[in-house]
Amino acid sequence: MKIFILLGEKSSKLKDIDLFCKAFNDNGLKLQKIMADDINISLSDKSCIYINGVKQSLPDAVISAYFGNMDSHNLYVTQMLESMGVLCINSSSCLTLARDKLKTFIKIKQHLPKILLPKTVLYSKNITENILKETTGFPLVVKIINGSKGMGVETADNFSEAITKAEFLKKKFNDDIIFQEYIKSSYGKDLRFIICGGKYITSFIRSSSEGFTSNVAQGGKITPFPADTGLTAAAEKLAALLDINLGSIDFLFGSDNRFYFCESNGMPGLNYTQAYTDLCLENPMNLICRNIKKQIENNKDHGVS
């Protein structure tokens, strides 16, 4: 099988990429690292692609690992390969949607209204204290729309603090800002589901004693969590709606055993795999590799690529 992992300048230097490639190699699948910038955008021939001007046969699948390099060229590369019938993990629509928290919330509210969502308000110049009191309430969470790894997330106890932090984050990250209901019962922890090919892979609690965010990149810890079938089904439905092939669905812990959708991610970090190894549990990457191999085989059987 010919599988590319498509990289950007930033993602090519991440240790997770090497972990990803090692897991595939351990499962008999070799990943070829390709810089997305090196792929020529051409729609003249659907049987081949050009990399640095050199003609090559189509890969069986590509895994888009752009991360901080989500620019128009890279998205066009994924769209081009999709149009050629190549299995793209993840799709261009997923890459576009997963990074925009507000668009994600709007789509879920429209199509899966039974999923609980924290009350959310887009920051604008005409926002008033009364609007926030009647919607999110105080304290509230202030976050950038396109953040990841716990960056660009703050809490605010009152209106003045919320506006000050919103302006600061907006300028620092050059991004839009949302205010969200603060789910107190989920302080310092959340629940992450890993999904691949529409199927549940594993789930675990991310927790931190250092603050209200639980991201492993910010020092959070991992505890495997055997979720019930209802919550697993909800995570799979969310992944399907958001067109996530390989990614994560995160929930916040509400009161009375309720769970609130928090966010989704395409190609989440692999810090959790070490926690499973330390606990003498099977590395979830093995399940992911087998799932992707089966997807490629099914793609071929149906004559898609």
KOLBA-15854 format. One record per atom (N, C-alpha, C): x, y, z; atom name. Coordinates in pm, whole numbers, plus 50000, padded with zeros to 5 digits. Layout:
residues N
    c1    c2    c3 name
     X     Y     Z   CA
...
This chain:
residues 305
    c1    c2    c3 name
 50083 49881 50000    N
 50000 50000 50000   CA
 50087 50125 50000    C
 50045 50221 49921    N
 50119 50346 49909   CA
 50042 50454 49987    C
 50099 50495 50100    N
 50031 50591 50187   CA
 50122 50710 50212    C
 50070 50829 50186    N
 50143 50952 50214   CA
 50092 51012 50345    C
 50183 51069 50423    N
 50142 51157 50531   CA
 50185 51297 50489    C
 50086 51383 50467    N
 50110 51516 50412   CA
 50141 51614 50524    C
 50252 51685 50511    N
 50303 51770 50619   CA
 50316 51916 50577    C
 50314 52001 50678    N
 50348 52140 50660   CA
 50480 52167 50730    C
 50529 52288 50719    N
 50659 52321 50778   CA
 50660 52297 50929    C
 50553 52335 50997    N
 50547 52318 51142   CA
 50527 52173 51182    C
 50434 52105 51116    N
 50403 51968 51155   CA
 50518 51872 51126    C
 50599 51903 51027    N
 50710 51813 50991   CA
 50812 51800 51104    C
 50809 51893 51198    N
 50907 51893 51307   CA
 50850 51836 51437    C
 50725 51794 51435    N
 50661 51744 51557   CA
 50697 51599 51584    C
 50720 51565 51710    N
 50755 51428 51746   CA
 50640 51332 51720    C
 50515 51384 51722    N
 50399 51299 51697   CA
 50403 51237 51557    C
 50463 51307 51462    N
 50472 51253 51326   CA
 50558 51128 51325    C
 50669 51131 51396    N
 50756 51013 51404   CA
 50686 50898 51476    C
 50609 50931 51582    N
 50533 50829 51653   CA
 50428 50767 51561    C
 50365 50850 51482    N
 50264 50805 51388   CA
 50325 50711 51285    C
 50438 50751 51229    N
 50505 50668 51127   CA
 50554 50536 51186    C
 50606 50540 51308    N
 50654 50418 51373   CA
 50541 50319 51394    C
 50426 50370 51439    N
 50311 50282 51462   CA
 50268 50216 51333    C
 50267 50289 51223    N
 50228 50231 51095   CA
 50331 50127 51051    C
 50458 50160 51067    N
 50563 50064 51030   CA
 50552 49936 51113    C
 50523 49950 51243    N
 50508 49834 51330   CA
 50391 49746 51288    C
 50295 49806 51217    N
 50179 49732 51170   CA
 50188 49698 51021    C
 50310 49703 50967    N
 50332 49661 50829   CA
 50287 49761 50725    C
 50268 49886 50764    N
 50225 49990 50670   CA
 50327 50103 50672    C
 50387 50129 50560    N
 50489 50234 50554   CA
 50427 50366 50513    C
 50455 50468 50590    N
 50411 50602 50556   CA
 50524 50678 50489    C
 50493 50742 50378    N
 50592 50824 50309   CA
 50565 50970 50342    C
 50663 51036 50403    N
 50647 51177 50438   CA
 50656 51263 50312    C
 50554 51345 50292    N
 50550 51434 50177   CA
 50513 51574 50224    C
 50591 51673 50184    N
 50555 51811 50214   CA
 50446 51853 50117    C
 50334 51899 50170    N
 50221 51936 50085   CA
 50259 52044 49984    C
 50349 52133 50023    N
 50393 52240 49932   CA
 50463 52185 49808    C
 50513 52061 49817    N
 50584 52002 49703   CA
 50491 51940 49600    C
 50363 51928 49634    N
 50267 51868 49542   CA
 50210 51976 49451    C
 50218 51953 49322    N
 50165 52047 49224   CA
 50014 52029 49209    C
 49941 52138 49211    N
 49797 52133 49192   CA
 49770 52126 49042    C
 49715 52014 48997    N
 49686 51996 48854   CA
 49563 51909 48839    C
 49469 51953 48756    N
 49345 51878 48736   CA
 49337 51821 48594    C
 49450 51810 48528    N
 49449 51765 48388   CA
 49448 51614 48374    C
 49497 51542 48474    N
 49508 51396 48466   CA
 49470 51337 48600    C
 49367 51250 48601    N
 49320 51193 48727   CA
 49391 51063 48763    C
 49492 51025 48684    N
 49560 50898 48709   CA
 49696 50915 48775    C
 49739 51039 48795    N
 49871 51063 48852   CA
 49876 51199 48919    C
 49983 51221 48995    N
 50008 51352 49053   CA
 50152 51390 49025    C
 50184 51516 49047    N
 50320 51565 49029   CA
 50372 51616 49161    C
 50489 51567 49199    N
 50555 51611 49321   CA
 50688 51673 49281    C
 50702 51803 49305    N
 50819 51879 49258   CA
 50840 51859 49109    C
 50728 51853 49035    N
 50733 51843 48891   CA
 50755 51702 48837    C
 50770 51605 48926    N
 50795 51466 48884   CA
 50664 51387 48892    C
 50631 51320 48782    N
 50506 51245 48773   CA
 50513 51120 48859    C
 50409 51098 48940    N
 50402 50980 49026   CA
 50262 50919 49022    C
 50254 50789 49050    N
 50124 50724 49058   CA
 50051 50771 49182    C
 49920 50757 49179    N
 49840 50801 49293   CA
 49867 50715 49416    C
 49866 50774 49534    N
 49875 50694 49656   CA
 49741 50626 49683    C
 49743 50522 49764    N
 49619 50456 49804   CA
 49544 50541 49907    C
 49619 50615 49985    N
 49557 50701 50087   CA
 49656 50810 50125    C
 49601 50921 50175    N
 49685 51026 50230   CA
 49630 51064 50367    C
 49719 51095 50457    N
 49682 51141 50591   CA
 49729 51285 50602    C
 49635 51376 50613    N
 49668 51518 50615   CA
 49705 51561 50756    C
 49830 51595 50776    N
 49880 51637 50908   CA
 49937 51778 50896    C
 49851 51873 50861    N
 49897 52010 50837   CA
 49914 52089 50966    C
 49825 52067 51063    N
 49830 52137 51191   CA
 49843 52288 51171    C
 49953 52348 51208    N
 49967 52493 51201   CA
 49990 52547 51061    C
 49981 52461 50961    N
 50002 52504 50822   CA
 49877 52483 50738    C
 49763 52518 50792    N
 49637 52500 50722   CA
 49614 52618 50627    C
 49685 52619 50514    N
 49667 52727 50418   CA
 49590 52678 50296    C
 49562 52770 50204    N
 49479 52736 50088   CA
 49544 52630 50000    C
 49677 52634 49982    N
 49743 52534 49898   CA
 49723 52394 49955    C
 49745 52379 50084    N
 49733 52248 50145   CA
 49591 52194 50136    C
 49493 52281 50157    N
 49354 52238 50143   CA
 49322 52199 49999    C
 49378 52273 49903    N
 49358 52239 49761   CA
 49418 52102 49729    C
 49533 52072 49790    N
 49595 51941 49769   CA
 49500 51831 49811    C
 49443 51845 49930    N
 49350 51744 49978   CA
 49226 51735 49890    C
 49171 51850 49851    N
 49054 51850 49763   CA
 49085 51785 49629    C
 49202 51813 49574    N
 49241 51753 49446   CA
 49247 51602 49457    C
 49310 51552 49563    N
 49324 51408 49580   CA
 49188 51342 49605    C
 49100 51411 49677    N
 48963 51360 49695   CA
 48895 51344 49560    C
 48911 51443 49473    N
 48845 51438 49342   CA
 48899 51325 49256    C
 49019 51275 49289    N
 49079 51164 49216   CA
 49044 51028 49276    C
 48964 51029 49381    N
 48922 50905 49444   CA
 49018 50850 49548    C
 49117 50930 49586    N
 49212 50887 49688   CA
 49146 50898 49826    C
 49165 50800 49911    N
 49114 50805 50047   CA
 49191 50913 50123    C
 49121 51016 50166    N
 49185 51128 50235   CA
 49143 51130 50381    C
 49241 51119 50468    N
 49219 51117 50612   CA
 49297 51235 50673    C
 49227 51346 50697    N
 49083 51369 50689   CA
 49047 51443 50561    C
 48916 51453 50534    N
 48869 51523 50416   CA
 48891 51673 50430    C
 48882 51743 50317    N
 48899 51887 50319   CA
 48788 51954 50400    C
 48666 51900 50393    N
 48557 51958 50471   CA
 48581 51943 50620    C
 48637 51828 50662    N
 48670 51808 50803   CA
 48779 51905 50847    C
 48882 51919 50764    N
 48993 52006 50799   CA
 48947 52150 50819    C
 48850 52190 50736    N
 48800 52327 50743   CA
 48710 52346 50864    C
 48623 52249 50890    N
 48523 52262 50996   CA
 48580 52239 51135    C
 48665 52137 51150    N
 48712 52097 51283   CA
 48786 52209 51355    C
 48850 52297 51281    N
 48928 52403 51346   CA
 48842 52524 51385    C
 48718 52529 51336    N
 48631 52643 51365   CA
 48527 52600 51468    C
 48548 52639 51593    N
 48461 52594 51701   CA
 48317 52644 51686    C
 48301 52766 51639    N
 48165 52820 51628   CA
 48087 52750 51517    C
 48148 52731 51401    N
 48080 52660 51292   CA
 48043 52518 51336    C
 48133 52456 51411    N
 48107 52321 51461   CA
 47984 52320 51551    C
 47977 52416 51643    N
 47863 52423 51735   CA
 47732 52448 51660    C
 47737 52536 51560    N
 47617 52567 51483   CA
 47567 52443 51410    C
 47658 52367 51351    N
 47619 52247 51277   CA
 47560 52142 51369    C
 47619 52124 51487    N
 47567 52027 51583   CA
 47429 52068 51632    C
 47414 52195 51662    N
 47284 52244 51711   CA
 47176 52223 51606    C
 47212 52235 51480    N
 47116 52221 51371   CA
 47078 52075 51346    C
 47178 51985 51350    N
 47155 51847 51308   CA
 47145 51745 51422    C
 47203 51775 51536    N
 47197 51684 51651   CA
 47152 51763 51774    C
 47028 51808 51773    N
 46981 51897 51880   CA
 46978 51834 52020    C
 46983 51702 52028    N
 46981 51638 52160   CA
 47118 51640 52228    C
 47223 51672 52153    N
 47357 51683 52212   CA
 47364 51811 52295    C
 47406 51799 52420    N
 47418 51916 52506   CA
 47540 51999 52467    C
 47520 52130 52458    N
 47627 52223 52423   CA
 47635 52333 52528    C
 47756 52375 52566    N
 47767 52492 52653   CA
 47708 52613 52581    C
 47635 52697 52652    N
 47580 52818 52590   CA
 47696 52901 52535    C
 47681 52949 52412    N
 47793 53012 52341   CA
 47749 53143 52276    C
 47835 53245 52287    N
 47808 53377 52228   CA
 47933 53425 52157    C
 47918 53473 52035    N
 48031 53531 51961   CA
 48058 53672 52013    C
 48184 53700 52043    N
 48222 53833 52089   CA
 48211 53934 51975    C
 48148 54046 52004    N
 48139 54156 51909   CA
 48145 54288 51986    C
 48167 54395 51916    N
 48183 54525 51981   CA
 48058 54569 52055    C
 47941 54521 52010    N
 47817 54566 52074   CA
 47766 54468 52178    C
 47851 54376 52223    N
 47811 54283 52328   CA
 47786 54360 52458    C
 47687 54319 52532    N
 47656 54388 52657   CA
 47666 54292 52775    C
 47680 54350 52893    N
 47686 54269 53014   CA
 47556 54191 53032    C
 47444 54253 52997    N
 47315 54189 53014   CA
 47302 54066 52924    C
 47353 54074 52801    N
 47348 53960 52710   CA
 47421 53841 52771    C
 47539 53865 52826    N
 47618 53755 52883   CA
 47553 53703 53012    C
 47495 53791 53090    N
 47427 53745 53212   CA
 47312 53651 53178    C
 47239 53683 53069    N
 47122 53605 53033   CA
 47155 53480 52952    C
 47278 53470 52902    N
 47315 53354 52818   CA
 47418 53266 52890    C
 47542 53303 52883    N
 47649 53221 52941   CA
 47652 53229 53093    C
 47618 53346 53147    N
 47633 53370 53290   CA
 47780 53390 53326    C
 47807 53418 53453    N
 47944 53436 53502   CA
 47970 53339 53617    C
 48093 53286 53630    N
 48206 53308 53539   CA
 48179 53243 53404    C
 48261 53278 53305    N
 48248 53222 53172   CA
 48385 53191 53116    C
 48386 53123 53003    N
 48511 53087 52935   CA
 48527 53178 52814    C
 48647 53229 52795    N
 48681 53310 52679   CA
 48780 53230 52595    C
 48747 53209 52467    N
 48840 53128 52386   CA
 48841 53173 52241    C
 48954 53150 52176    N
 48964 53178 52033   CA
 48892 53067 51956    C
 48843 53099 51839    N
 48764 53003 51761   CA
 48851 52892 51704    C
 48975 52924 51667    N
 49059 52826 51598   CA
 49174 52774 51684    C
 49156 52769 51814    N
 49263 52726 51903   CA
 49276 52576 51913    C
 49391 52531 51964    N
 49416 52389 51990   CA
 49520 52378 52100    C
 49531 52258 52157    N
 49629 52229 52263   CA
 49613 52321 52384    C
 49492 52368 52408    N
 49465 52451 52525   CA
 49509 52595 52511    C
 49557 52634 52394    N
 49602 52773 52375   CA
 49482 52863 52347    C
 49490 52984 52396    N
 49385 53082 52368   CA
 49257 53056 52444    C
 49268 53002 52565    N
 49150 52975 52648   CA
 49171 53037 52786    C
 49076 53118 52830    N
 49084 53184 52960   CA
 48947 53177 53027    C
 48943 53207 53157    N
 48817 53225 53227   CA
 48805 53370 53271    C
 48681 53414 53289    N
 48658 53551 53335   CA
 48544 53549 53436    C
 48560 53623 53545    N
 48461 53624 53653   CA
 48353 53729 53636    C
 48381 53831 53552    N
 48284 53938 53535   CA
 48295 53997 53395    C
 48207 54090 53363    N
 48199 54146 53228   CA
 48327 54220 53189    C
 48377 54303 53279    N
 48497 54380 53249   CA
 48616 54289 53217    C
 48632 54186 53298    N
 48742 54092 53276   CA
 48722 54015 53146    C
 48598 53978 53114    N
 48569 53904 52990   CA
 48608 53987 52867    C
 48573 54116 52868    N
 48604 54202 52753   CA
 48754 54224 52741    C
 48822 54246 52854    N
 48966 54267 52853   CA
 49038 54144 52796    C
 48999 54026 52841    N
 49063 53904 52793   CA
 49027 53875 52648    C
 48905 53906 52608    N
 48865 53886 52469   CA
 48950 53972 52376    C
 48968 54098 52412    N
 49049 54189 52329   CA
 49194 54142 52324    C
 49245 54095 52438    N
 49383 54048 52443   CA
 49402 53925 52353    C
 49313 53828 52365    N
 49325 53705 52285   CA
 49304 53733 52137    C
 49211 53821 52107    N
 49182 53856 51967   CA
 49306 53914 51900    C
 49375 54002 51972    N
 49495 54064 51917   CA
 49612 53967 51912    C
 49629 53888 52018    N
 49742 53795 52024   CA
 49735 53688 51918    C
 49615 53632 51895    N
 49602 53519 51802   CA
 49541 53559 51667    C
 49504 53687 51654    N
 49442 53735 51531   CA
 49325 53645 51492    C
 49235 53625 51585    N
 49125 53532 51568   CA
 48998 53588 51630    C
 48883 53534 51588    N
 48758 53570 51652   CA
 48748 53502 51789    C
 48661 53555 51873    N
 48650 53511 52012   CA
 48507 53469 52042    C
 48493 53362 52120    N
 48362 53324 52171   CA
 48364 53321 52324    C
 48247 53351 52382    N
 48226 53335 52525   CA
 48142 53209 52542    C
 48177 53127 52641    N
 48101 53005 52663   CA
 48068 52986 52811    C
 47957 52918 52832    N
 47915 52880 52966   CA
 48026 52799 53034    C
 48053 52831 53157    N
 48156 52762 53233   CA
 48093 52641 53303    C
 48134 52521 53263    N
 48081 52398 53322   CA
 48168 52363 53443    C
 48126 52411 53559    N
 48207 52401 53681   CA
 48241 52256 53716    C
 48148 52164 53693    N
 48169 52024 53730   CA
 48278 51956 53647    C
 48322 52023 53539    N
 48427 51966 53455   CA
 48560 52038 53475    C
 48572 52111 53585    N
 48695 52186 53613   CA
 48817 52092 53608    C
 48912 52124 53522    N
 49037 52049 53514   CA
 49028 51912 53452    C
 48915 51880 53388    N
 48906 51747 53327   CA
 48807 51748 53211    C
 48828 51659 53116    N
 48732 51634 53011   CA
 48745 51489 52965    C
 48659 51450 52875    N
 48656 51312 52827   CA
 48678 51312 52676    C
 48781 51244 52632    N
 48814 51241 52488   CA
 48786 51102 52429    C
 48717 51103 52315    N
 48695 50983 52236   CA
 48782 50989 52111    C
 48853 50883 52083    N
 48927 50872 51958   CA
 48843 50789 51861    C
 48822 50844 51743    N
 48740 50781 51640   CA
 48825 50761 51514    C
 48806 50649 51446    N
 48872 50627 51317   CA
 48778 50549 51226    C
 48760 50598 51104    N
 48673 50530 51009   CA
 48531 50516 51059    C
 48486 50613 51138    N
 48351 50610 51191   CA
 48334 50522 51312    C
 48441 50458 51359    N
 48431 50363 51468   CA
 48507 50410 51592    C
 48452 50376 51707    N
 48515 50404 51835   CA
 48647 50327 51847    C
 48752 50397 51887    N
 48882 50334 51910   CA
 48910 50322 52060    C
 48901 50433 52130    N
 48922 50432 52274   CA
 48870 50563 52332    C
 48864 50570 52465    N
 48824 50693 52532   CA
 48900 50705 52663    C
 48928 50827 52702    N
 49005 50850 52824   CA
 48976 50987 52882    C
 48998 50997 53011    N
 48983 51125 53080   CA
 49116 51198 53077    C
 49110 51325 53043    N
 49228 51411 53054   CA
 49204 51501 53176    C
 49298 51501 53267    N
 49279 51578 53390   CA
 49406 51653 53427    C
 49387 51762 53500    N
 49499 51845 53542   CA
 49469 51906 53677    C
 49570 51914 53760    N
 49554 51978 53891   CA
 49608 52122 53888    C
 49653 52164 53769    N
 49718 52294 53758   CA
 49624 52405 53713    C
 49505 52370 53664    N
 49415 52472 53616   CA
 49289 52409 53558    C
 49204 52493 53495    N
 49075 52441 53448   CA
 49086 52369 53314    C
 49196 52390 53237    N
 49213 52317 53112   CA
 49282 52184 53140    C
 49252 52085 53055    N
 49301 51949 53081   CA
 49392 51896 52972    C
 49429 51980 52876    N
 49508 51934 52762   CA
 49639 51871 52806    C
 49672 51758 52746    N
 49798 51689 52779   CA
 49916 51778 52742    C
 49900 51856 52635    N
 50007 51948 52595   CA
 50035 52052 52702    C
 49936 52074 52790    N
 49952 52170 52900   CA
 49981 52100 53032    C
 50015 51971 53027    N
 50051 51899 53148   CA
 49944 51809 53205    C
 49835 51789 53130    N
 49727 51703 53177   CA
 49766 51556 53180    C
 49692 51477 53259    N
 49718 51333 53271   CA
 49608 51253 53202    C
 49640 51129 53167    N
 49549 51041 53094   CA
 49505 50925 53182    C
 49373 50900 53184    N
 49318 50783 53252   CA
 49218 50716 53160    C
 49244 50594 53112    N
 49148 50525 53025   CA
 49010 50521 53089    C
 48907 50541 53007    N
 48770 50550 53056   CA
 48679 50461 52973    C
 48622 50354 53032    N
 48534 50265 52958   CA
 48394 50326 52944    C
 48371 50397 52834    N
 48244 50469 52816   CA
 48130 50372 52787    C
 48009 50414 52822    N
 47893 50330 52793   CA
 47855 50344 52646    C
 47768 50254 52600    N
 47734 50249 52457   CA
 47664 50375 52410    C
 47584 50436 52498    N
 47512 50556 52458   CA
 47606 50671 52427    C
 47704 50692 52512    N
 47799 50801 52491   CA
 47891 50770 52372    C
 47927 50644 52357    N
 48008 50604 52242   CA
 47932 50630 52112    C
 47805 50595 52110    N
 47723 50618 51991   CA
 47713 50767 51960    C
 47703 50849 52064    N
 47695 50994 52045   CA
 47825 51046 51982    C
 47939 50995 52030    N
 48068 51037 51975   CA
 48079 50997 51828    C
 48034 50878 51793    N
 48039 50833 51654   CA
 47947 50916 51565    C
 47829 50952 51617    N
 47736 51036 51540   CA
 47796 51174 51515    C
 47860 51229 51617    N
 47924 51360 51603   CA
 48036 51354 51500    C
 48118 51250 51506    N
 48228 51235 51410   CA
 48174 51225 51269    C
 48065 51150 51251    N
 48005 51136 51118   CA
 47952 51269 51067    C
 47883 51344 51154    N
 47829 51474 51115   CA
 47939 51570 51074    C
 48051 51567 51147    N
 48161 51659 51122   CA
 48261 51606 51020    C
 48229 51489 50961    N
 48311 51426 50857   CA
 48451 51394 50908    C
 48460 51355 51035    N
 48589 51319 51092   CA
 48616 51171 51068    C
 48721 51142 50994    N
 48763 51003 50976   CA
 48853 50963 51092    C
 48962 51034 51109    N
 49052 51011 51222   CA
 49057 51138 51305    C
 49011 51128 51429    N
 49011 51247 51512   CA
 48954 51219 51649    C
 48919 51326 51718    N
 48869 51313 51854   CA
 48743 51394 51872    C
 48659 51345 51963    N
 48540 51416 52010   CA
 48556 51432 52161    C
 48550 51555 52208    N
 48571 51583 52350   CA
 48441 51625 52418    C
 48419 51572 52538    N
 48303 51606 52618   CA
 48346 51666 52751    C
 48262 51754 52804    N
 48279 51806 52939   CA
 48185 51731 53033    C
 48226 51716 53158    N
 48147 51647 53257   CA
 48045 51744 53319    C
 47919 51721 53287    N
 47814 51801 53348   CA
 47766 51737 53477    C
 47672 51801 53545    N
 47615 51743 53666   CA
 47514 51635 53630    C
 47479 51551 53724    N
 47378 51445 53705   CA
 47414 51352 53590    C
 47545 51322 53577    N
 47592 51227 53477   CA
 47557 51269 53334    C
 47553 51399 53311    N
 47531 51451 53176   CA
 47666 51493 53116    C
 47672 51489 52983    N
 47795 51526 52914   CA
 47766 51633 52809    C
 47852 51733 52805    N
 47840 51842 52709   CA
 47950 51828 52602    C
 47911 51841 52475    N
 48014 51845 52371   CA
 48102 51966 52393    C
 48234 51944 52382    N
 48330 52053 52402   CA
 48392 52098 52270    C
 48456 52004 52201    N
 48517 52036 52072   CA
 48556 51908 52000    C
 48590 51924 51872    N
 48638 51812 51791   CA
 48776 51847 51737    C
 48851 51744 51702    N
 48984 51764 51645   CA
 49010 51659 51537    C
 49069 51703 51428    N
 49120 51609 51330   CA
 49266 51581 51364    C
 49308 51456 51358    N
 49446 51419 51390   CA
 49491 51473 51526    C
 49431 51429 51636    N
 49473 51478 51768   CA
 49612 51428 51803    C
 49674 51494 51899    N
 49808 51455 51943   CA
 49812 51313 51996    C
 49931 51255 52001    N
 49947 51115 52039   CA
 50004 51096 52179    C
 50000 51199 52261    N
 50053 51185 52397   CA
 49985 51073 52475    C
 49860 51049 52443    N
 49785 50947 52517   CA
 49840 50807 52495    C
 49907 50782 52383    N
 49956 50647 52354   CA
 50060 50601 52456    C
 50141 50692 52506    N
 50241 50655 52605   CA
 50175 50613 52735    C
 50065 50680 52770    N
 49992 50644 52892   CA
 49940 50501 52885    C
 49891 50462 52767    N
 49843 50325 52749   CA
 49959 50225 52760    C
 50072 50259 52703    N
 50189 50171 52712   CA
 50235 50156 52856    C
 50236 50268 52929    N
 50278 50264 53069   CA
 50186 50176 53154    C
 50059 50166 53113    N
 49963 50085 53186   CA
 49955 49941 53133    C
 50048 49908 53043    N
 50053 49775 52982   CA
 49925 49744 52904    C
 49866 49846 52843    N
 49749 49830 52758   CA
 49793 49842 52612    C
 49713 49785 52523    N
 49749 49793 52381   CA
 49748 49937 52334    C
 49846 49972 52255    N
 49854 50105 52197   CA
 49736 50125 52102    C
 49651 50224 52127    N
 49536 50248 52039   CA
 49576 50272 51894    C
 49701 50312 51869    N
 49746 50332 51732   CA
 49741 50203 51653    C
 49755 50088 51720    N
 49745 49960 51648   CA
 49604 49943 51589    C
 49503 49980 51667    N
 49365 49973 51618   CA
 49343 50072 51504    C
 49400 50189 51516    N
 49388 50290 51412   CA
 49451 50241 51282    C
 49570 50183 51292    N
 49639 50134 51172   CA
 49558 50024 51104    C
 49504 49932 51182    N
 49424 49824 51124   CA
 49296 49879 51059    C
 49238 49979 51123    N
 49117 50040 51068   CA
 49146 50107 50934    C
 49256 50182 50928    N
 49290 50252 50803   CA
 49325 50152 50694    C
 49394 50044 50729    N
 49425 49941 50630   CA
 49297 49884 50570    C
 49198 49858 50655    N
 49071 49805 50607   CA
 48999 49907 50519    C
 49006 50035 50556    N
 48945 50140 50474   CA
 49006 50142 50334    C
 49137 50129 50327    N
 49205 50129 50197   CA
 49161 50010 50114    C
 49153 49893 50176    N
 49111 49773 50106   CA
 48969 49787 50054    C
 48880 49844 50136    N
 48741 49866 50093   CA
 48734 49967 49979    C
 48820 50067 49985    N
 48823 50169 49881   CA
 48862 50106 49747    C
 48959 50014 49752    N
 49003 49945 49631   CA
 48894 49851 49579    C
 48830 49778 49672    N
 48727 49683 49633   CA
 48612 49750 49559    C
 48584 49875 49598    N
 48476 49947 49535   CA
 48522 50027 49412    C
 48649 50008 49379    N
 48702 50071 49258   CA
 48705 50221 49263    C
 48720 50275 49386    N
 48719 50419 49401   CA
 48850 50482 49358    C
 48961 50412 49388    N
 49091 50468 49350   CA
 49166 50370 49263    C
